[in-house]
């Protein structure tokens, strides 16, 4: 697009940023609405996990296929189609009267996001061909994506409080309609190329991920020795192993495993996965604690996250400059370490802590998250040839989304197990029968109160036991996320420290010419 006017470039960048903002926003905006959804639709913790996982799981399962479809039928065409589906899914979710319909709407949103996001980085590269101009555009695009993750609760809280939980989905509809019209007019037409679509890989990966997440979410309530849970876990492992073996045999696979030969790309992919694992998994439960245990309003819980938003705004552009000057290693490792410190620090404060006391952890988390997003995208563009950026971008998005899926499921299992153990012991001392533990354990979501809110009808000693057990579970989940991120920071430092130009690292590789330049 050499002849593209500056105005057209700005409009194209605006379109891509808005679409990515919406896709990232929807990862988290629903979190602040979960307590109200639990009350209105009578959903427990596992039901609310599916509201979050319905979007993320479908996205993670389809995004690699979305990249292949974009190659075959045109990036811009699939971008527009994806944005349209995302908008339709938002409307369906907003109209939902049951938890099942809401999860269905979230899944449609996930399909749309899987079609639109893989082509975003490729389209950005076609619009901005100058290296410095493209780096600045990527910094802004990545910063806006990160902002969507942080600002979701901030704008969602007041909307939920004053307009109802459906408003967090309705907001996407007018923006999506405008985005579809604008995308069709200003985005470049990238010629499609003949590409085999790996339907076998799609079926194996989607089934494997679905069964794995089902086992992780249902394990705490059914019991880890339950035959259905064990069977789903074993089947998931077999299907995912079969998926990897199939991808190794195909000439044009859905997941390009050759990307993992490059230690710099390994570091970038691991960073994206683990930041989502630790942050999404932990932050999923914080609105439940703030509203269900601490008694905050949705707006109060939302405004409490403003320090994270502020730090994301600051760290996004800074990380781009650091990556351009020193390479992605410094901001990536520093960001992971700060996220680990922030999560660990947050686990030190209980339900009687004052907001000012743990404010520093929110600043730390926001700054750490902001430092990681841009370097990942820059690492991909620096080390992957233009023909492979779509595949690499889809892989990054898949692992990032999969990290969030597994973070919510795994850390949710940690929380639920600890909470159930603590609550069973506490309620036994209060003379509550064991059969009542399950319904009472859903009290932080409001479901146990029939929509009556966090204060509900539970006797005071029982409510105190619920709150204490839930906070203990949150603390353990936060510490597990912190430990995982700390280990990841060390691994990424080692991987990016070993990175070499691919011609030196693997001179005999058949695809070596497709990977460009060093990362440092």
N, C-alpha and C positions, 0 to 999 in steps of 0.2 A: 504494500500500500504506500508506495513512495510518493504518490501524488495526493495523498490524503491531507486535507486541510487541518490546521491546528484545532479548529472548532469541531470537526468530525472526530478527531482523536480524543478530544475531551469528552464528547458525548459517548463515544465507544467505551472509554475508561469508566465514565459514570455508570453506564449500563452494566458493565461487568462487575463493578464494585457493588452496585445495588443488589444485583442477583446473588452475589456471594454473601453480602451482608444478610440478606433474608435467609439463605440456606444455613449460615452459621448461627444467626439469631434464633432460629427455630430449634437448634440443639438445646438451648438453655432457657428461652423465654417461657416455656411451659413449666419450668421448675417452680417458679414462684406461684403458679396457679394450682399446683398439685394439691395443697390442702383443701382448697375450695372444690376442686374436681372430686376429691375423695369424699367430701361432704355431700355434694349434689348428686353424684352418681354412685354413692355407697361403695367405694372401692377401697380395699386394703392396700398395704404396702406393695405386695406383689402385683396387684392390678395397676398401681401407679408406676411401677417399674416398667410394665409393658407399654404404658403411654409414652414413656421416654424411649424405650427400646424399639417400639414399633417403627419409629422413624429411622433411628440409627442402624438397626439391623438390616432393614431393606436397603438403605443407602450403601452400607458396607458390602452387602451381597451383590449389588447391581452396578456399582460405580465402575468396576473394571470392564464389564460388558458394555456399559454406557460409553466408555472410551472407544471400544472397538466399533460400536454402532456409529459413533461420531466420525470415525475414520472412513467408514464405508458409505455413509449417507450424507456427510457434510457436517462440519462442526457447528456452523451457525444454525442450520436447520434443527439439529438436535438440541442446541441451546434454547432456541425458541420453544420447541416442543416441551422440553423439560420445565421451563419457566411456566408454561401454560398448565402442565400437570400439577406443579407445585401449588399454583394458585387455586386450582380446582380442589386439591386435597385440603387446602386451608379452609375453603368454604364448607366442605363436608365435615371437617373436624368441628368447626364453629356451630354447625347445626346438630351435632351429635346429642342424642338423648340417653345413650347407654355407653358404658365403658367400651363395649365391643365395637360400636360404630366409631367412637373416638379413635381407638387404636387403628381401625381401618382407614380413617382419614389421614392419620399420621403416616401410615404405610404408603398411601398415594403420594403424600408429600415427599417421602423418601425416594420413590421412583423418579419423581420430577427432579429432585436434587442430584440423583445419580446420573441423569442425562445432561444436566446443565453444567455441573462443576468440572468434569474432566476436560472440556474444551476451553474453559476460561483462560488457563495459562497459555494454551496454544494461540488462542485469539489475541491475547495480550501481546505475545511475541510477534504476531503478524501486523498489529497496529503500530507498535513501537519497535522499529528496526535498529535505531541507534542504541548502542550499548549503554551509555550513561542515561539516556532518556528512558530506556526500558528498565534499568535498575531502579530509577525513581518511581516509575509507574508500578513496578512490582512491590516496592516498599509501601506505596499508598494502598494498593490492592490488598496486600497482606495485612496492613494495619487496619483497614476497614473490615476485613474478615475477622480479625482478632477483636475489633471493637464490637462486632455483632455478638460475639460470645460473651462479652462483658456487659454490654449495655442492655441485653435482653431483660434481666431481672429489674433493672432500673426503670425502664419504661413499662414493663409488664405489671409491676406491683400496683401503681395507681390505677391502671386500666382494670385489673382484676377487682380492686376494691370498689371502684365507682361504676364500672360498666359490666362486670361479670367476667368469668374466666373465658368465655367464648370470644371476647374482644381481642385476646392475644392471637387468635387465628384470623378474625375478620380484618385486622390491620394489614395482612399480607395481600388481600384481594385487590384493592385499588392500586397498590404499588406494583403488584404482579401484572395487572392489565396494562399499565403504562409501560412497564419494562418489556413486555412482549412486543408492543407497537414500536418502541424505540429500538429494540434489538433488530427487528426486521429491517429497519431503515438504515442504521449506522454501522452495524458490524460487517466486517469484510467477508466476502464469499470465498472460502477456502475449498478448492476442488476436492471432491471425495476421491479416495483411492480404493482399489480392489482389496478387500480385507475379509478373510474368513472369520466368522463369528464362532467363538468357542462355546457352543451350547452345552457340551458335556462338562466343561470346567465350571460353567455357570451353575448347572444343576448340582454338581457335587459340592461346590463351595457354599451355595445358598442353603442346601439341606444340612450340611455339616455345621455351619454357623448357627442356623436356627435351632438345631437340636442341642448344641452346646449351650446357648443362652437359655433355652428352656430348662435344661438340667440345673444350671447355676441359679436361676431365679426360683425354681420350684423345690430345689434341694432342701433349703432351710425349713420350709413348711411341711413337705412330705417326708423328710428324713433322707439322709444321704445314702442309706442302705435300701431305700425303696426301689423295687424292681424297675419301675418306669424311669426313675432318675438315673439309675445305673445303666439301664439299657440305652437311654438317650445319650448319655456320656460316652459309652463305648461306641455306639453307632457314629457319633460325631467325630470321634478320633479316627475311626476307619475311613469315613468319607473324606475328611480333610487330608489324610495321608494319600488316599487315592487321587485327590485333586492335585496335590503336589507332584505325584508320579506322572500323572497325565500331562501336566504343564511342561515337564522336562522332555516329553516325547514329541510335542507338537512344534512344527516349524513357526507357527504364528500363534503363540499361546495367549490366553487372557491375562495371565500374570507373567511378566517377563522376568524369570528367575535369574537371567544373566545380569540384571541390575545389581544383584546382591554380591557379585564378584568384586565390586568396587567398595572399598572400606569407607570412603567418604559418603557415598550414597547409603551404605548401611547405617552409618551414624545419623544421617538426616532422617531416614525412615524410622529408626529406633526412637529418635527424639519425638517425632510427631506422634508415634504410637503411645509412648509412655507419658507424655504431657497430658494427652487426652485420658489415658487410663487413670492417672492420679487425680487430675483436676475434675474431670466430669464425674468420676465415681464418687469423689468426696463432696463436691458441690451440689450433687443431686439431692443430698439429704439435709443440707443446711437450711433451706427454706422450711422443711418439715419441722426442724428443731426450733427455728426462730418463731414460727407461727403456732406450732402445736405444743411446744414445751415452754418457750419464753413468753408466749402470748402476744407477740408482735403482730401488727396489722400487715397486710400485703405490701402497703406503701412503705411502712417502716422497714420491713425486711429488704425491700428493693433499694431504698435510699441508703441502707447500711452498706450496700455493695458499691457505692459511688467511688470510694478510694481505689478499688480495683480498676474501675473504668478509667479514672484519671491516670493511673500508672500505665495502663495499656496504651492510651493516647500518647503518652510521653515516650514509652519504650519502643513502640512500633517504628517510628522514623529513626530513632537512635540505633536500633539494631541493624537497620539497612545501611547506615553509614559505617557502623563497626564492621559489618560483613564485607562491605566494599573495600575497606582499608586493610583489615586484618584477616579476612576470610571468615567463613561461617563458624569456625570452631569456637572462638572466644564468646560471642553472644549466645551460642547454643548451649555450651557447657555452663556458663554463668546463669542463664535462664533456668536450666534444669535444677541447678543447685539452690537458687533462690526459691523456686517452687517447693523443693523439699524442705527448706527451712520454714517457709510459710505454713505448710500443712502441719509440720511437726509442732510449730509454735502454737497453732490454733488448737491443737489437741490438749494443751495445757490448761485451757480455760473451761470451766463448767457452767452450769445453768445459773450461777449466782454472779458471774463475772460481769463487770461493766463494759460497755462498748469501747470506751476509751482505752481500756487495758489491753485489748487484743487488736486495736486498730492497726498497729504496726504489721501484724500478719497479713492484713488485707492489702496494704501497700506493697509488701514483699511479694505476695502472690501475683498481683496485677503486673508488677514490673517484670517478674520472672516469666510469666506467660507471654508478655509483650515482646520479650527478647527472643523467643524461640521461633515465632511464626515466619518472619521474613527470611532468616538464614536458611531455613529448610527449602523454600522456593528458589532462592539464589543458588544453593548447592545443586539442585536438580537442573536448572538451566545452564549452569557452568559445565556440568559433567556429562550431560546427555545431548546428543545431536538433535537438531530441530525436528527431524522425522520421528523421534522417540519421546518428545516432551509430553505428548498426550498420554502415552502409556505410563511414563514416569509420574506425571501429575495425578493420574488415576490411582496409581499405586500408593502415592503419598496420602491422597484423600481416603483411600480404602483403609490403610493402616491407622490413620488418625481417627476415623470414624469407628473402626473396629476396636481401637483402644478405649474409646468412650463406651462402647457397648459392653466390653469385658470389664471395664472399670466399674460401671454401675452394677453389673451382675456379680462380679467377684467381691468388691468391697461391700455391696449390698448383702451378700451371703455372710461376710465377716460380721457386719453389723447385726443382721437378723439372728445369727447363731449366738453372739454374745448377749444380745438383748433377751432372747428366749431363755438362755441359761440363767441370767441374772433375775429375770422376771419370775421364772418358775420357782426359784428359791425364795424370793421375796414374798410371792403370793402364797406359797406353802406356809410360811410363817404367819401370814394373815388369815389362814384358814380358807383360802379360795380354792375350789376344786381344780385339778389339773386341766379338765376339759374346757375351762373358761380362759385359759392362758392365750390361746390363739386369737379369739375375738378381742380380748383386752390389749393384746400386743399391737393391734391396728389403731389404738387410740391416737397416736401422733398424727395420723392422717385425717382424723375426724370421722372415719367410717364407723367406729365403735359407738359413736354418740348419735347415730342416725341423722347426721347433718347438723348437729347442734353446736359444732365448733369445738375448739380445744378445751373449753372449760367443762363441757358435757355433764353427764349425770353420774360419772364414776365417783365413789366415795373418796374423800381426801387422801386416806392412807394408800388406797389402790392407785390413785392418780400420781402420787409421789413416787410409788414404786415404778410405775410406767415411765415417768419422766427420768428417773435415775437410771433405769436400765437402758433407755434410748440414748441418753447422753454417754453412758459407758460404751455402748456400741459405736456411736459416732466417733468417740476418741480412738478406739481401736482401729476403725476404718481409716481415720486420718493418719495414724502412725504407720499403718501398712502402706498407704499411698506415699507417705514421706520417705519411707525406707526404699521403696521401689524407685522413686525418682533420684534419690541419692546414689544408688547403685548405677542407675542409667547415666548419670552425669559422668561418673568415672569411666564407664564403657565408651561413651561417646567421645570423651577426651582422648582415649586410647585409639579408637577407630579413626578419628579425623587426624590424629597425630601421625598415624601410619600412612595416610593417603599420599599417593604418588600419581604422577601423570599415568594414564591407563596404558600408554604405549610401553612404559617401563615396567608397570606392574604385571602386565599379561600380554607380552608382545605376540604370542601365538594365537590369541583368541580370535575366533572368526568374526566377532562383532566389535573388535577393538576400535575400528575406525568410526564407530557410531558414538563413542564416548569421547568427549572433547575436554582438553585442558585440565590443569591441576586446580585444586580447590584452595590452595594457600598462596 
